[in-house]
Amino acid sequence: MSSEPFPLGPAEKVDLWRQRFFEAQAAAEEFILKEHGEEGLAAWIEANSRITADLLRAQRPAGVSATDHFMTRLQRQLALYDSTVTSEPQPSGTVLRNADCGILRYRKRAERAGVVLTFSSPCAYCQELNTAIAARYVEPDVTVSCELAGDGCTWRAESPHRGRDGD
């Protein structure tokens, strides 16, 4: 092996970061489930949602609502995996449509390559974690929900107070 540095192109760097994140996530899931079972996974989601909500509070740009910040973060997270995501403003809030989830596609590809996955699908974990983050972070009158559909999902952040006259 040469001591010369091996330069990576931008696409190779992205693929490597995805792979490393996937490996770390899979290792954490496996460890938690083996050592602590479903209760441990619930506690991990609780801790992860608290830590992430605290980070979002510290990072929220001035003039941006917590809800808009959360939905933008979610959209960007899905875009990291080349998901097909659109954001649609609605009178009562925002709808993110993830027509083709890159995270799900990535995990299916890893499984076909022989990687043993902890979860048959990442969707339930993603849904539970992100709704827990939203519950801790977005404005109290906003409801964040997710509906699974095929190889994607639809996220909604809605408030009964948005879209009324004078708002």
C-alpha positions in Angstrom: 0.0 0.0 0.0 1.3 3.4 -0.9 1.9 6.2 1.6 0.6 8.7 -0.9 -2.8 10.1 0.1 -5.8 8.7 -1.8 -7.9 11.6 -2.9 -11.7 11.1 -2.8 -14.0 13.0 -5.1 -17.1 14.7 -3.8 -19.4 11.8 -4.6 -17.1 9.3 -3.0 -16.9 11.4 0.1 -20.7 11.5 0.3 -20.9 7.7 -0.1 -18.3 7.2 2.5 -20.1 9.4 5.1 -23.4 7.6 4.4 -21.7 4.3 4.9 -20.0 5.3 8.1 -23.2 6.8 9.5 -25.1 3.6 8.5 -22.4 1.4 10.2 -22.5 3.5 13.4 -26.3 3.5 13.5 -26.6 -0.2 12.9 -24.0 -1.0 15.6 -25.8 1.2 18.1 -29.2 -0.4 17.3 -27.8 -3.9 17.6 -26.0 -3.1 20.8 -29.0 -1.5 22.4 -31.4 -4.2 21.4 -29.1 -7.0 22.5 -28.1 -5.4 25.8 -31.4 -3.7 26.8 -34.2 -4.9 24.5 -37.1 -2.9 23.4 -37.0 -0.8 26.7 -33.5 0.2 25.8 -34.5 1.3 22.4 -37.3 3.4 23.8 -34.9 5.0 26.2 -32.5 5.7 23.4 -35.2 7.3 21.3 -36.1 9.4 24.4 -32.4 10.5 24.9 -31.9 11.1 21.2 -35.0 13.2 20.9 -34.0 15.3 23.9 -30.5 15.9 22.7 -31.6 16.7 19.1 -34.3 19.1 20.3 -31.7 20.9 22.5 -29.4 21.2 19.5 -32.1 22.5 17.3 -33.0 25.2 19.9 -29.3 26.3 19.9 -29.1 26.3 16.1 -32.4 27.8 15.1 -31.9 30.8 12.9 -33.4 34.1 14.1 -36.8 34.8 12.6 -37.5 31.1 11.8 -40.2 29.2 13.7 -39.3 26.0 15.4 -41.7 24.2 13.2 -40.2 25.5 10.0 -36.8 24.8 11.3 -37.8 21.2 12.2 -39.4 20.6 8.8 -36.4 22.0 6.9 -34.1 19.8 8.9 -36.2 16.7 8.2 -36.3 17.6 4.5 -32.5 18.1 4.4 -31.9 14.8 6.3 -34.0 13.0 3.7 -32.2 14.8 0.9 -28.8 13.5 2.2 -29.9 10.1 1.0 -31.2 11.4 -2.4 -34.9 10.9 -1.3 -37.5 12.4 -3.6 -38.9 15.0 -1.2 -41.2 18.0 -1.9 -42.4 20.6 0.6 -45.9 22.0 0.2 -47.1 24.9 2.2 -50.7 24.4 3.3 -53.1 26.8 5.0 -52.7 24.9 8.3 -49.0 24.2 8.0 -46.5 22.3 5.9 -46.5 18.9 4.2 -43.4 17.1 3.2 -43.9 14.3 0.7 -41.2 11.7 0.5 -42.2 9.8 -2.6 -39.0 7.6 -2.7 -37.1 7.3 0.5 -33.3 7.2 0.0 -32.8 5.9 3.5 -35.0 2.9 2.8 -33.4 2.4 -0.6 -29.9 2.5 1.0 -30.8 0.0 3.6 -32.4 -2.4 1.0 -29.2 -2.2 -1.0 -27.1 -2.9 2.0 -29.3 -5.9 2.9 -29.0 -7.3 -0.7 -25.2 -6.9 -0.3 -25.3 -9.2 2.8 -25.5 -6.7 5.6 -27.7 -8.1 8.4 -30.1 -5.3 9.4 -31.4 -4.8 13.0 -34.8 -3.6 11.8 -36.7 -5.0 8.7 -37.5 -1.4 7.9 -36.1 1.9 9.2 -39.5 3.6 8.9 -40.9 2.8 12.3 -37.7 4.0 14.0 -37.5 7.2 11.9 -41.2 8.0 12.5 -40.9 7.4 16.2 -37.7 9.4 16.6 -38.7 12.4 14.5 -42.2 12.7 16.1 -40.5 12.6 19.5 -38.1 15.3 18.5 -41.0 17.4 17.2 -42.9 16.9 20.4 -40.0 18.4 22.3 -39.2 21.2 19.9 -42.0 22.6 17.7 -44.5 25.1 19.0 -47.1 23.6 21.5 -50.1 24.1 19.2 -48.4 22.3 16.3 -49.0 18.6 15.6 -46.4 16.7 13.6 -47.5 13.4 12.1 -46.2 10.9 9.6 -48.1 8.5 7.3 -46.1 5.7 5.6 -46.9 5.0 2.0 -45.0 2.4 -0.2 -41.3 3.4 -0.3 -41.9 6.8 1.2 -43.9 8.8 3.7 -45.8 12.0 4.2 -44.9 14.3 7.1 -47.4 17.0 8.2 -46.8 19.9 10.6 -50.2 21.5 11.3 -51.6 24.0 13.7 -55.3 24.8 14.1 -54.3 28.4 14.5 -52.6 28.8 11.1 -54.5 29.8 8.1 -57.2 31.7 9.9 -58.0 35.2 9.0 -55.6 37.6 10.6 -52.8 35.0 11.1 
